[in-house]
């Protein structure tokens, strides 16, 4: 930092790199918006923005929880399975009304989060393995509860999925509110500081007397609860419960959004704004390619390139 | 990611350093822990197989065993490469996509002769493995992210080759490739023989060559390995190349077995392979493990699958629940044993 300040050359490469590392993902989103405005017909319409935002909302919600977990130097592979589980439970309990259903969904999700957190915090299992078990088992359980797709006809669920306030869909409002809440928790609360300290160095946090186990368990429970919210919202939007394919590869999309947004996998640092922008960047990229009739295979290859480029650019921001 | 996660959980209540624990008299129990960690999966496999053969008449039959062996062969080859990667402390999420890509390339190439059908998947999947290795070793990117990108990229490439999954390339009947995949020698299917040969070579390479020593050294402690003169970057590049090659080969053999390059295969295979390796006693933190364990891990997953299929009334989704629960139990047991070994 001092080195960058001392140099007063008109063009400072170090500062450009630092700027890109900090704001590259926002610049990417802005660039895609500009490019699309120029080359994509009907891009600048309220309808299109609404569609894109509604599609990206569940990814953002899952990625928020994933960002917290990654901040503790962990990873949660079970989020897709939790979405499927939430969909199954919703279908099973919807007969009793929306509110009781949401409570049962939250209980299931908290159970998954507790199991993940306990394996990581008390047994000392690596997060990737601890959550792998529930990734496999959780979707199995979702399919045991509800073996196939089921149409849901419930007015309150339908309005949750497609209703809006002054033209802004509930899905977007919920995603935005959750993002603000999580950002506040990370930046302004003791819990947030403890989380980052644990991600920075778990032994040091332990020696400093932080409640490491409690924080880790809360982080995994929050991550599972957010995934369940995304699962219910996606189910509400589809008006169908689809435990087979809902949330498939969601863990990878969420991790990608977090990492592209500049949160290092090595923990100790979390960027919530970057995470939201990362999810939006990938959604816009996919939409751009699809709108110009490029086949899905290109989308996947482009995603792969963006991921490597973003991580390469953010290299060295974490520890070491 | 896995390379940095080497810190063992520290318990605040137990601040006593490990060297003050009792070194005398614990040697036997330490050896027992090591034995359970290395061969626990084998013991479980034997018990499950024994119980299953008493419970179901159709389990302990030659037909069923040879079906299970053939069904395990392809996953086992993928898990072999994964074992090398995990011992270096890395992870390879791209193997499922490379498996599918290898199958499609083999089937596509079979129009131009057997050599093309075998060399094309090996060349392409091996190259993608080399790129993975270069990014991990030279650019120091997290293996998780690099191979995740390769997973997306390779699947995209496979879709591009097959007109977004609409085209299926067939492998001609009676060709050498078809014979290699579908034929059998001395009562065992050819893929099973190939798998056994690959595992024997893998065990030899890991245990008896300098490269094998480097693989363990890099996974044990990368900095120490570098200080001792082990070629850390080259070793990492080689293990990812090996993993890519083996995934491509497994895909090609599977395509030969099915007589076509099926585009929907391989998704989730990376996780099955990782599960098998972990169940087989290889630690995800690196530095410890053996290929025989991974073979046992694959067989265990297949036997459980088979048993659940034999219980006709059970839905196949229970298979996932049981696999997940089983993985959790094994991992908890392993972690517990691993920590005991560290404390003693």
Interface residues (C-beta under 8 A of the other chain):
Chain A: X73 X75 X77 X115 X119 X123 X124 X125 X126 X127 X128 X129 X130 X132 X133 X134 X135 X136 X137 X138 X139 X140 X141 X143 X144 X147 X201 X202 X203 X206 X207 X209 X252 X255 X256 X259 X265 X266 X295 X296 X297 X298 X299 X300 X301 X303 X304 X305 X307 X308 X311 X312 X315 X319 X320
Chain B: X1 X2 X4 X5 X7 X8 X9 X10 X12 X91 X135 X139 X140 X141 X142 X144 X145 X146 X148 X149 X150 X151 X152 X153 X155 X156 X157 X158 X159 X160 X164 X271 X274 X275 X278 X284 X285 X315 X317 X318 X319 X320 X321 X322 X323 X324 X325 X327 X328 X331 X332 X335 X336 X339
